[in-house]
Amino acid sequence: MKFATRAIHKGQEPDKLTGAVTVPVYLTSTYQQDGLGKLRAGYEYSRTGNPSRASLEATIASLENGKYGLCYSSGSAATTAVLDLLRPGDEVLTTIDIYGGSYRLFKTVFAKYGIDFVFMATSSADEIAERISGRTRMLWIETPTNPLLNILDIEKLAGEKRDDILLVVDNTFASPYFQNPLDLGADIVVHSTTKYLGGHSDVIGGALATGNSELYESCKFYQNAAGATPSSLDCFMVQRGIKTLEVRMLKHQSNAFKIADFLKGHPRVETVFFPGLAEHPNHDIAQKQMRGQSGMVSFKLHGGRHDLDDVLGKMKIFILAESLGGVESLVCYPYTMTHAGIPEDEKQQIGITENLLRLSVGIEDVDDLLEDLEQALS
Ligand SMILES: *Cc1c(COP(=O)(O)O)cnc(C)c1O
C-alpha cells in the first residue's frame, strides 16, 4: 500500500461494533473484565493500553516502515523513553544543533544519572563514527538539524557503528513522508507529533517506531511504568492530522522551495539554509536519503539584531512563535527562543548567530507569503 493510503487506513479499520469509519475516541480509564484474568480485547487500564492510542501507534509504525509504534504525551516524553534504554556509564554521541529541549534533557536531567553526552559540532557521519569509544551505546541524531538544516548521512552512520550501539534518529523535521530512517539502518525513529504529524498546532504529542521487538518491549514497559501517555483525544487529533500528511507535506515543500529561492535572491539576505537548494553543502546526501523537503527554511540577514527586530515587527502573516510543522507559517529567532539554553560559545561554533531566522513555512497561498516577506524585508 502507498503512503497516503496507509496514512488514512493503517490501524484505522471501521469500528467492529458500529461501523464507525473514524476510530472512536475511547475516553475511558478502565475496562470491564469478563472474569479473573479475562480481558475482552486485551485492555485493562488506559495508561497500559487504549484503543485510540493503539490505532495511532499502528499508523505511525506503518508510516515509518517499522513493526512497532509507541505514543507518548510529548516528543520529549518519547525521547525520555528511548534514553531509559541506557545505564550509568554509557556514552551518547550527539550534535549541538539538536532540538533545544533534547539538549536540555540530556545535559541537565540524564547527565545526573551518570550518562555521558558528547555534543559534537559536526554534520559529518565520519567525524561522529571516529569519536565512538568503548563506552558509546547510542548515537542520537537529528537530520535535517535544527535550526541550520544540516544533513547527516544516516546510512553511513549505521554502517560505521558497532552492533551494540543504537542509532536513534529524531525525524520530526522531515516527517515520515520525506524520510524513513529505519530503512536506512536506524534502530529507533522518534517524533514530536506536535509538529508535522499533528500538523495543526493544536496538540502536544510524541511517538517512536522500531523494527526491533526487544527495543519495543523495553520502551513499551517504560511507557506504562513511567506513564507519560497521550490522552485518547490527543491521539485522535494526531491521527486526524496524519490523514492529510501527504497533501500538506507537498504544499509545505512547494511553498518552501519558492521562499528559499526568493530569499536567495534578496539583497538583504546573507545566506539561506535549505537542503533543497543545489548549493546547500549537504544537498547530495539530502537527495540520497530524503524524498523531498519539508517547510523548514532558515536564513541570515545582513545586519544585527536591531535590523531583525524591525523585520519581525513588520511581518503580518508569519507569526513570531516557537514550534513548527503546522498549517500556518511561523518565524522564530533561535538565538533567544528555541536555542536560548545553549551556551554562547557553542552557539557561535555551530552558527546560531544573532542574525539568524528560522521559518516554518505553512500551507497558505505562497503569493501571500512572498508578499509578506517582501514587505517585511523592504
Ligand atoms: C518539538 C521537538 C521535540 C520535542 O517535542 P515536544 O512534543 O515539544 O516535547 C523534539 N525534537 C524536535 C526536532 C522537535 O522539533
The ligand as an SDF file (V2000), in Angstrom:
LIG
                    3D

 15 15  0  0  0  0  0  0  0  0999 V2000
    9.4670   19.8900   19.2280 C   0  0  0  0  0  0  0  0  0  0  0  0
   10.5530   18.9210   19.0510 C   0  0  0  0  0  0  0  0  0  0  0  0
   10.8370   17.9490   20.0300 C   0  0  0  0  0  0  0  0  0  0  0  0
   10.1090   17.8840   21.3460 C   0  0  0  0  0  0  0  0  0  0  0  0
    8.7720   17.6080   21.1950 O   0  0  0  0  0  0  0  0  0  0  0  0
    7.6330   18.0960   22.2080 P   0  0  0  0  0  0  0  0  0  0  0  0
    6.4090   17.4950   21.6400 O   0  0  0  0  0  0  0  0  0  0  0  0
    7.6400   19.5900   22.2110 O   0  0  0  0  0  0  0  0  0  0  0  0
    8.0040   17.5670   23.5590 O   0  0  0  0  0  0  0  0  0  0  0  0
   11.8420   17.0370   19.7620 C   0  0  0  0  0  0  0  0  0  0  0  0
   12.5560   17.0890   18.6120 N   0  0  0  0  0  0  0  0  0  0  0  0
   12.3210   18.0220   17.6660 C   0  0  0  0  0  0  0  0  0  0  0  0
   13.1420   18.0170   16.4220 C   0  0  0  0  0  0  0  0  0  0  0  0
   11.3260   18.9590   17.8500 C   0  0  0  0  0  0  0  0  0  0  0  0
   11.1180   19.8930   16.9110 O   0  0  0  0  0  0  0  0  0  0  0  0
  1  2  1  0
  2  3  1  0
  2 14  2  0
  3  4  1  0
  3 10  2  0
  4  5  1  0
  5  6  1  0
  6  7  2  0
  6  8  1  0
  6  9  1  0
 10 11  1  0
 11 12  2  0
 12 13  1  0
 12 14  1  0
 14 15  1  0
M  END
$$$$
